[in-house]
Amino acid sequence: MEYYSHHPAWVEIDLEQLRKNLSIVRQYLGKTLYCLAVKSDAYGHGLCRVGKIAEEMGVDYLAVAHLQEGLVLRQAGVKLPILVLGAIHEDQIPYLIDSDLEFTISSKFKAELVYKKALKKRCRVHLEVDIGMHRTGVRPHTARELFQYMDSFDCFEIVGIYSHLPKAAYPEDPLTRKQIALFKELLNAPPFQGKKLIRHIANSKAVVHFPESHLDMVRPAMLTFGYESFLSVKPCFSLKAKVSYFKVVEPDSSISYGYSFTTSKKSRIVTVPVGYGDGYCRSLSNRGSVLIRGNRFPIVGTICMNQFMVDIQEREVHPEDEVVLIGSQGEEEISLMEFAELCGTIPYEVLCLFSGKLPRKYVEEKYVDRNFLLR
């Protein structure tokens, strides 16, 4: 849902900060191609809005997980090259070609499917190599053979070759450098010589920790969205709501399902209209906190499907007051990392939890800096 309505809870995206982040990363990369992954609704930030801003701000490529995301971007008028990273299926091939989407080939079987379905149409594809993640991709020792096989057919325009680094978040681990070396060794093989290919392997962590992985293009999504302590980028995602109800409860009063919390004294309790049905983790029951009027207050009782309760102690809070569940208010902050750790997961998953479940409010941008376009 890419609009803001009168719903009492919303995801807020700071477009000014997003533009700043895009500009900062673009300047850092120099002439290296900049591919922004916008899969899973642009990590919860809004697929079409982020795609259009990325195009406006000079990003070179967008990457999506599957056909549907690519089609939505094309229907929204985005003209950038779009790479579908996920494995393709036979019935998708005509739509991939007709929508001018670049897509991934990771086996001879998939290459043969494309050849049969292409009907002499030209397909822009990237060859995926598995250098140790064991998810998708052809093994390095068979990548040369597959490349030569595809190169022999007129229907294939092999645009790029890529892989993924599963342990780039751990710079002290020697494995990542070994995998980068393995990928570069493959690229030095005779079949790839003299071929104009976009070579890409680096995600956000690799961009930060392994400059030797930058090659021709990088894919720094979480860096772009502000979740790396690098280059002065900052988050542009917040989760907010409005207080919906206030009451005073007596000592020894139990709150919410299962009576997992009981008051020890007379307590001021407010209700926030967000719950696990909206993507807010039930595991935060009696553990998480929120910000109201610049103060941090604890969640009490079990989080419901669309509501939870907060103990505001002796403070004054009113219905309609803004509640920050992720983000900053005054001098206080509930960071995405703090939120994820309390939920026992990673920031990536938290961002995706809210995709399409709550309306978005886009804070209109004021920042425009196009100097980074002069490369």
N, C-alpha and C positions, 0 to 999 in steps of 0.2 A: 504494500500500500504506500504509494509515493506521494502522499499529500497529508496535510495537517487538517484535522477536523476538530469538532468540539469534544472529542473523546478526552476523558480526564487523565490520560496517561499517553506519553508519546516519546519517540526517539527524536532527539534534536541534533541536527548536523550543522556544524559551523562551516559554511562554505568559504568564508574568508580564510579560516585556518587551513582548509583543504587546499585552497589556491596557494597559500604560502608554502605548504609542504611540497606541492608539485613543483613549484619554482625552485625551492631549495634542492630537491633531489635532482631536478633537471640540470641545474648548474654544476652540481657535484659530478654528474656522469659525463659531462662534456659531450664528446661526439659518440659515445656509446649509446646505442638505441635503447629507448626506455619503453618497456612493456609493462603495463599496469594490469595485473590480474583483477578482474571484477566479478569473479565467480561468487556464487551464493549471495546474489543481490549486492555485489560489491562489499562483501564482508559486513552486510547489514546496513551499509551507508546509502543504498539506493542505486540500482543498476543503471538506469537511464540517466539520472541526474549526474552521477559521477562520470559515466561514459562521455556525456556531452562536455562536461567541464574539462576532462582529461584531453579530449580532442581540441578544445579551444586553447588549452594551455600548452600545446605542443608535444604531448605524448605521442610516441611513434606507433605503438601497438596496444591493443587490448587483448587480454586472454580470458577465456571463459571455460567453464567446465564441460558444457554440452551444447548441443544444437539449439535448444530452446532459448538459452540466454543470448546466443548470437542472433537469432531471429528477432528477439525483442529489441536488441540494439539497432539492428537494421531498420526495423519498423519505426523506431524513434528518430531515424534520420542520421545515425552515426555512420560516417564513411571511412573511418580509420580501418586499417587492416585488423582483422579479428582472428585470433588463433583459438581453435577449439582444442583444449588439452586432453579431454577425456577420450577413451576408446570409442570409436564410431561403430554404428550398426548398419546393416545392409539397407534398411528402409530409410535411413537418414541421408544417404549419399546424394540423391538428386537435389534435396533441399540445401545441403551444404554447398553444392556447386552453384546452384541457381542464385543463392544469396551471397555469393562471393565471399564465402568464409574459408579461411585456411584451416586445415585440419591435420590431425596426427595419424601417421601410419606407424604401426609398431610390430607388424608381422607380415610375412609373405601372404598369408591367408587374407588379411585385410586389404593388402595391395591388389590382390586378384579380384576381390569383390568390387573395389573401386574401378578397376579396369573394365569389368563386365558392365557396370552401371553407368560409366561415364559417357558412353556413346559418342566418342570422339570429342567430348568437351574437355577443355583444359582444367586441371585441378591443381590448385596451389596447396602443397602439402609440406609438412615438417616430419622428419624421421626422428622417432624417439628411441633413445638408447638407455638400457637399464645398466647402470654402473654400480648397483648394489642395494637399491631400495626394494627390488623384487615386487613391484606393483604392476606396472605395465612397461612396455619397451622391449626392443630386441636386444639380445646379449651382444656385447662388443665384438665377439669373434664372428658373429653372423651379420653384423651391421653392414660390413663392406659388401657382402654378397647381395643383401637386400637392396642396398643403394644402387648397385650396378644393375640389378634386375629392374628396379623402377625407372632408372635412367634410360633404359632401352625402349620405353614406351612413350609415345608422343603425348599421351593424356596427362602425364605427370610433369608438373613444374615443381621441382624440389627446391623450396624456398629456404628451408633451414634444417638444422639438426640440433637436438637438444637432449638434456637429461636433467636429473634432479639430485640434490645433495641432502640426504636424510639426516646428517649430523652436523650441519653447518652451524647450529646453535652452540656447539661445543668446540671453540677454537683451539683448545689445548689437546684435543683428540687428533692424532695423526691421520685418522682414516679419511677425513675430508680432503686433505692435500693429496693423498694417494688416489682418491677418486677423480680429482681434478686432473692429475697427471695421466690417469688412465684414459680420460676423455680426450685430452690433448694428443696423446699418443695415437688414439684412433683417428683423429682428424688429420694426422700426418701420413696416414696410409695412402698409397697411390690412387685409389679410386676417387679420393676427395681433392686431389691436387688439381688446381686450375678451375675448380668449381666455385662459383659465387654463392656461398651459403651463409645464412645468418646462424652463427654458433651461439647458443645460449644455455646456461646451466645455473646461474646465480639467482637465488631467492633473496629475501631481505637480509637474512643472517649472513649469507655468503657475500653480499654486497658490502656489509659492514666489516666482516672479519677476514675475508679472503679476496683482496683486490685482484689476485691473479686469475680469479674465476670470472671476471667481468666479460671478457671476450668481445663479441660483437653486440650483444644485447643482454640486458638483465631484467628480472621480474620482481621488483621490490614493492610488493603490495602493503605488507604491514608497516614497512618503513614509511611509505607514502601516507598511510592513515595515522601515523604519528606514534606508533608503538615500538619504537627503538630509541634508546638514549644516545642518539647519534645525529649530528647535523642540525641540532636545534629544532627538529620537527616536533609537533605537539598533536595530541589527539583532537579530533574534530567530532567525536561521537559522545553524546550524553543521553542518559535515560532519566526521564522526569515524569512527575505526576502532580496531581493536586490533592491535598487533604480532602477526604470526602465526608468524614464524620468525626465527632469529638464526644467523649463521654468520661465521666468520673466513675471509677469502680471501687468498691469497698475492699478492705484487706481480705485475704484468703479467697479472692475471686479467681476462678480459672478461666483462661482465655483460649478460644478457638478449638478446633477439632482435637480430640484426645486429651484435652486439658494438660498439655505439655508444659504450660507455664501457669504459675499461681502467684498472685500479688502478695507481697509481704506487708504492704501498707496501702493506704488509700492512694490510688494512682490515677493519673491523667492519661487516657489512652486515645490515640487517634487512629483512624482507618485510612489506608492508602489503597486506591483502586487498581492494583496490579497483582497478578498471581502467577502460578506455574502455567496456567492456560495462556498467558501472554508471553511466556518465555522466562519468567523470573523464577530462579531455581528454588524448589521446595526445600532443598538442603540448607538454605539460609535461615530456616526456622530457628529462632532463639540464638542465632549466631551472627546474622548480618546486621547492618545498620544503615541509616539514611541521614540525609542532611535536610534540616528545616530551619529557616531563618539563620543560617550560618552555623548551626549547632548540630552535633552528631548525636543521634538517638538510637537505642537498640530496638530491633524487631523482637516482639514477644509473641509467643504462641506459634502454632503451626500455620504456615503460609497456605492460604486457600487457593482455589482455582483462579480467582480474579480479584482477591483482596488479601491484605495482611494488616496486622496491628502493630503499633509502635508506642512505646512508653516515653512520653515527653517529659516525665519527671515533674519538676516544679516550673518548667518554662511555659510561656504563653504561646499557643499556636491556635490558629483558626481554620475552619473549613475554607477551601480555596487557596490556602498557602501553598507555595511551590515546594515540592519534595524532590530532592536529587537522589537518585538511586545509583547512578554511575556518573561521575563528573565532579565539578567543583561548585562550591557556593561559599561566598566570602573567602575566608582563609582556609577552609576545610576542603578536603578532596576524598572521594572514594574512587580510587583508580581502578581501571579495568583489571590490572594484575591482582590487586587486593580482592576484588570481586571473584575473579577466577580461582584464586587460591582457596578462598572460603568455600567455593563450590566443588573443589577438588578436580578442577579441569584447567584448560588453557584459554588464553584470551581469544584465540580464533573461534573456539566453540561458543563462547559467550556472545560474541558479535553476531554469530549466525542464529543464535536462539531467538532473536527478535525480528528476523527477516519475515516481512509480510504479516506479522502479528499485531503490531501497533502502528498507528499513523506516524508519519514523519513531519517534523517542522524544520524547514530549511531556513537558517539564518542567512539572509542575503549578504552576499559578499560586497566588500568595499575595496578590497585590495586587488590591484591590477598591476603586474610588473611583467613586461614582455621582453626585458633585456635578455632573459635566458634563451630566447628564440634565436639570438644572434650567435650561431655556433660555427 
